[in-house]
Amino acid sequence: MFPLTLGANIGTTVTAILAALTQEGKSLELAFQVALCHLFFNIFGILIWYPIPLLRKAPINLAKFLGNTTAKYRWFALVYLFLMFFIFPALIFALSIPGWYVLLAVAGPIALIIAFILTVNALQTRNPTILPDKLRSWKWFPLWMRSLEPLDKVIGKVTHKCTCCCGDDSTKRELKAGRYSPDGTEEPTVQQDEQPDKPPIHFDEPYQNGTIPGNNDDAISLDSNVEQNDSYDNKAYEKSEL
């Protein structure tokens, strides 16, 4: 699937090129330039990440990490899309307006920190003995700096309050009935009606008065069944005699 995905990324650039060719005058030059940027961006991305087997695993592992994180925290997908497609491009654009040196001064240290964290994570998984004792795990960091659980609890409480205040009547009735946990972060709990257990029927007890022992409501009368079957046999015999 990975090669097919990369090929599909190249195919989407054809649409941009065809759309650029419909422009006229100066608009044609600018539109075609942007379309070519889109094309070569994907081509160079494939040349960087696909030919080398070691680098080829990086996008796949990143995709698995994002998928597992989204499966655990449902809100992560929306936050990721908002950050990567709105906030991050807007920051890059704003920093590029004063000049490339401002962008480099701000983005350079951030890129180095990210590269250091990724390198330490890889060494913690594969060969933690070469790391100092302090860097063999991130447990010495506060929980909010190494896990999304505190943020997940906050978002769960906020969404729970919004559901209580703005939800429809059916949702409010379910919350009032206890179908969901009070803080909105745990799994739904369903309350079942408790029914008294009926005593079991013991077929190894001796028959008394032509009935099988058990509850009075569930008792089976053997005599009535035998008499009913006899009446059916007599009626069938009389019809055959006629």
N, C-alpha and C positions, 0 to 999 in steps of 0.2 A: 504493500500500500504506500510505502514511503516514496518510491520512485514515481508512482502514479500521481501522488500529491504534488510532487515537485513539477512534474510535467503539466499538471493542471494550473499551477501558478504561472507557468510560461504561457499557457493558452489564454489566460485571462488578460494578458497584456495585448493580445491581438485586438480585442474589443476596444481598448483605449486607442490603439493606433487607427483603427477604422473610424472611430468617432472623431479623432483629430483631423483626418483627411477631409472631413465634411466642412471644415472651417474655410474662411476666405481671408485673403490679405495678411495683415500682421497676426491675426488670430491663428492662422494656420501654422505659422512658425512657432509661436509660443505653445500651442496645443500639441504639436508634433514633438517639441522638445520635452514636454512633460511626459508624453507617452513613451518616448525613448528612455527617459530616466526610469520609468516604471519597468520597462523591459530589461534594461541592463542591471537594475537593482536585483531582480529575480535571478538573472543569469549569474551574476557574481556570487549571490547567495548560494546557488547550487554548486558552483566551483569551489567555494570555501568549505561547505558542510558535507557534501556527498562523496567526493572521490576518496578521501582519507577515512579508513574504517573507524579510527579512534574518534574523529570528529563527527562521524555519521551517527554515533550513539547519543550525542549531546541533545539534538532536537527531540529524539524519541524519548529519552529519559525525562526531559523537561515536560513533554506532553503528558507522560504518565504521572509526573508529580502534580501538574495542574489538574488532571482528571481526578486523582485521589483526593486532593485538597477540596475540590468542588463537591465530591461525593460526601465528604465529611462536613463541610460548611457550605450550605446552599447559597449563601449570599456572596461567596467569594467570586463567583463568575461575574456577577454584575459589577462588583468593585474592581475586578481585574480589567474588564472591558472599559469602564469609565476612566481608570487611570492610564491604561496603555493607549487608548484611542482619543482621549481628550486632554487630560492633565499633562501627561508626559510630552506629547507633541507641542502643546501650548507653551510649556516651559522651554523646550528647545528653541522654538521660534522666538520667544521673548529674549532669550539669552543671545541669540544670533544677531539680533538687531544692533546692539552696540558694537559688535565685532567678534571675530573668531577667538581673540585672546580672552574675552570675557567668558565665552562658552567653554573654552579649554580650562580656564581657571576654576570654574564651578564644576564642570562635568568630569574633569580629570581626577580629582581626589575621590569623587563618588565612584568612578569606575575602578580605581585602585582598591577601594574598600570592598566593593562587590567581588573583585577578582580574588582578594585575600580570603574572604569568607568562603567562596566556592572551593578554593584550594584546600583550606582547612577541613571543610566538610568531606572532600574526597579522601584526604589523608586519615580522617577519623574513621572512615568506613573500611579502607583498604590496609593501612599500615599505621595504626595510632601510636606505635612504640617510638617512632621517630619524632613525635611531637612532645613538647613540654607537658608536664602533668596538668598545667592550667588549661591547655588548649585541647585536651583529649575529649572534652565534652563542654557543652554550653550551659550546664546546669548552674554555674555560678552567676549567670546573667539573671536579671529579673524575669518573671514568667511572661510579662507582656512583651519583652524583647525577643523571646525565642519561641513563642507559641501564639496561636490565634484564639485560644480558649477564652481569655479575658474579654477580648473584643466580641467573640461569639455570644458570651453571656449578656453583654450590654445590648447587642443588636437583638437578641432574643427577648429581653425585657421590653425594649422599645416597641418591637413589632407586636408583642403580646398586649401592651397597653393600647396600641393603635387598633388592634382587633377588638378589644373590649369596648373602646369608645366609638369606633366608626364601623364596626362590623354589622351585618344584618341580624335580624332577630333569631334566625336559626343558629348562627354562630354563637350569639350570646347565650342561648339556651344550652348549647353544648358545653360552653365554658362554665356556666352555672351548675350544670349537672355533674361536673368533674370529669369530663371526657379528656381534658387536657390538664397538664400540670400547672400549678399556680404561677411559676416563673416563665412558662412558655418555652423552656429549653429542653425538657425531658420528652420522652416518647409519650404519645397519647395513651391514656389508661381507660379502659372500658369497664364499666361497672355492670356486672351481670346480676340478674334477679336470683336471689337465693331461694331454692325450693327444698323442702324437707325430703330427705331420701326415704323412699318406700322400702319396707322390709322385703328382702328377696324371697322368692318362691323356692321352697326346698322340695324337689320331686322325689327325694328318697324317703319322705315321711309316709306313713301308712294312710291310705284313703279313709276318710271318715264321712259317712252319710253321702257317699257317691260324689264327693268334690275333691279337687286337688288343693292342698293346703296353700295358704297365702293370704293376701288381703281379702276382706269381704267384698270389696269392689271388683277385685280381679279373680275371684273364685270361679271355677269352671264346673258346672253341674254335668256330671256324666250321665245321670239318669235321664235328664231332659233331652240330651243329645241322642241317647239310644232310642227313646220313645219317638223322637221326631224322625229318625232314620227308619224305624219300623213302619211308621205311618206312610212314609214315601214308598217303601217296598210293597205294602199292601195295596196302595192305589195303583201302582204299576202292574201288579199281578191281576187285579180286577179288570183293568183295561185289556190285558192280554187275553183273559177269559172271554171277554165280549168279542 
